[in-house]
Amino acid sequence: GRRLRGESTALTLESVRKFLTREEDSIVFSLIERAKYPCNAPAYDPSYLGRATKFHALSLVDLFVRETEAVQAKAGRYQNPVEIPFFPKDMTLPSVPPYNFPNELHAAAASVNVSDTIWRKYFDEWLPQITSQGDDGNYAPTAAADLVCLQALSRRIHYGRYVAEAKYREAPQDYNTAIRAKDRDALMKLLTFESQEDAVKRRVEEKAKVFGQDVTLGKRVDDSSNVTNYKVDPMVVYRLYGDWVIPMTKMVQVEYLLRRLD
Ligand SMILES: C=C(O[C@@H]1C=C(C(=O)O)C=C[C@H]1O)C(=O)O
């Protein structure tokens, strides 16, 4: 039924995995949309804006993200603790009434932030794998597509705080010793579920195939046996999750748990 304003659903391993599964769609769709444009290098080149503007030494993407986050902050986006801005110091106060989002995390969550790593990896490692070489002049739509990817990836990876809280609540005694000993390896071992990771990687690869295939009338979409070209290489999405999204989500869980008893 309809959730009352501020009523929090119980934070369980099942509920957090349901959230992560739905985020897979947002991440795959955002990568497909970014792949619509070629690299468009000027969007990332600080000299493109030139020194004519007061934003010198910023790339168009830097500028676009800062300005867009400021507007979204005014619209109240960051009242939801699930959303973390990339440029928090530029935040303007919301111009909207406060919304009573449930606050299920320990106060220590505020100091768990891997936004800089996400930003760096996205532009240095992931973007070259999903875009073709080239420049079509669509720098603003390119920056807009990058921001949607960055926000989806950040939401997913930082949700590791909620996953860690759910795991802790289910068995605090299992974690307390490792937390007190600041034993990162023990915590990583406790929170790792290999079979779940394998299922996640195979599911996002499958979603990249289903969402990224060309649909032609008269041919059944579910007959993907002979589909050859996809808008984003499904194997790239599999590796993105395996090499970065999952490990970074786990790193967030460890960092959150280390602070859970502070
Ligand atoms: C997110 C979880 O924690 C870990 C990280 C996973 C992921 O990022 O997909 C999956 C399984 C776990 O190793 C979970 O247990 O669901």
The ligand as a Tripos MOL2 file, in Angstrom:
@<TRIPOS>MOLECULE
LIG
   16    16     1     0     0
SMALL
NO_CHARGES

@<TRIPOS>ATOM
      1 C1         25.7120   -5.6420   -2.0560 C.2       1 LIG1
      2 C2         26.0530   -6.7310   -1.3380 C.2       1 LIG1
      3 O1         27.3150   -6.9020   -0.7930 O.3       1 LIG1
      4 C3         28.3910   -7.4150   -1.6120 C.3       1 LIG1
      5 C4         28.4320   -6.6630   -2.8780 C.2       1 LIG1
      6 C5         27.6430   -7.0560   -3.9300 C.2       1 LIG1
      7 C6         27.3810   -6.1200   -5.0830 C.2       1 LIG1
      8 O2         27.9930   -5.0130   -5.0600 O.co2     1 LIG1
      9 O3         26.5440   -6.4410   -5.9440 O.co2     1 LIG1
     10 C7         27.0360   -8.3430   -3.9300 C.2       1 LIG1
     11 C8         27.2920   -9.2410   -2.9100 C.2       1 LIG1
     12 C9         28.2260   -8.9260   -1.8080 C.3       1 LIG1
     13 O4         29.4970   -9.5230   -2.0180 O.3       1 LIG1
     14 C10        25.0760   -7.8300   -1.1060 C.2       1 LIG1
     15 O5         25.3840   -8.6990   -0.2540 O.co2     1 LIG1
     16 O6         24.0100   -7.8130   -1.7790 O.co2     1 LIG1
@<TRIPOS>BOND
     1     1     2 2
     2     2     3 1
     3     2    14 1
     4     3     4 1
     5     4     5 1
     6     4    12 1
     7     5     6 2
     8     6     7 1
     9     6    10 1
    10     7     8 2
    11     7     9 1
    12    10    11 2
    13    11    12 1
    14    12    13 1
    15    14    15 2
    16    14    16 1
@<TRIPOS>SUBSTRUCTURE
     1 LIG1         1 GROUP 0 **** ****
